[in-house]
Amino acid sequence: MNTFLTSEKTVYRMLRTICQGVIGVLVANLDLIIGFIPMIPEELRPVIVLIVMAILSPLMSELGKSGSNE
């Protein structure tokens, strides 16, 4: 996990971006996954994915920095 968060190799950077996208899609579609009626308009789902990715990117960066100091 430490290598995943701290490595600057292209493969790990790409995997981090893919993970952020998957988490963003899961959050944006959480109402449908749980089984409720759609509460979020379809037009806003891509915006929610972008917001989640924008939050996760610096968060994962900070986790990587704190993991490399140990």
Secondary structure, 3 states (H helix, E strand, C coil): CHHHHHCCCHHHHHHHHHHHHHHHHHHHCHHHHHCCCCCCCHHHHHHHHHHHHHHHHHHHHHHHHHHHCC
